[in-house]
């Protein structure tokens, strides 16, 4: 008998005699979860063509689960019964039902041969280890199309990814329309590619496109968390509004990569109305209670030489210029709290906070290894782990060979699979502050959707399993066997993927 080979590995599988067999696509009987069933049907039809769901009585039944369905108390849990007489999916929540349907989608993707569906019988009971299972896509360094993002969301949902972290602004391009600051998109969204014979590239997402992506993701039970990087990585803002910098410019939307000296002027009160306008826009367009403010890689040299920043420095009675960033972080977090939102920042927001402590509800995203996250939970802050040295940076090469795409380091599938957001040193209380983890795709050298697919798949599968499945049952041999089958499923979704060694 063939095993299910599901990724991420479910909590419990109990195999039964026989197979569920069907010609064409079985009918779905819905007593609950109609929306989830509709998305599932669309996804299946996208892969297998437009054929209608067949009129069999022994099809798939979706139902609100009752107590007889075992461990269903957790928000994303589901129970899937595959028997020769039909398939039954029970869940308490819409999200649980959708996760169960994605497991079934995997079995469909690997179970069809020549129009015949055959799935071994069994009972799957499942729920996640962490609720935050994310992917970050950098849409500043490369401007990915709406169509690509939707394709990606459909592919991510197959592995129960729950968060799409949308990196919307950086030195190389501003992608968010802000009504009161039209030059952010008019000027800040386009750059001269000096390396590419002077061509101009870029773009931005319209409000309509943003709402479309947020709703498309929500139908797949993926939450979209926007990021606007402040007060560093701000060349695109400065190119549009040079008065907000310390020197007044000239500035340009960067076509070089790296960390730049020019940041927003901390002594200029004009930065605060800008922040208010940005956050009003985000609050209007994104229902997520989380907003990511960046806060990474801020250089302080311009502040040291700026009369306005020095005036601010004296007024605040600071000891060093880095404290001015923590002063700004506190202001940003307060503005977001006023809008009912929770702030997320990269782990630099933990630094130089002696004078302006990190507000209690700020979530720390730990990227420079896991120490930032470990420190955050030790002072009672929540954290999300995306350590660059633990396989979570998908702009790294898959393996150590110059023929692979990528930069800065190596992040094997193996590494991501073994990433554990809870470090051995954490106490039980500290561990309870770990929300989960995510993979990040920075796009300096990922200049096409197809290349992004190659960098994301199948690494995201290992990370999804690290965040969903039981840590105690990790087994790379077992994972790699399942992955071999799963990669054929990903082929059916027409994703370009890495096919080489996993460690
Ligand atoms: Zn200044």
Boltz pocket constraint, residues with backbone or C-beta under 6 A from the ligand:
constraints:
  - pocket:
      binder: B
      contacts: [[A, 245], [A, 246], [A, 264], [A, 265], [A, 266], [A, 267], [A, 268], [A, 302], [A, 303], [A, 306], [A, 307], [A, 308], [A, 309]]
      max_distance: 6.0
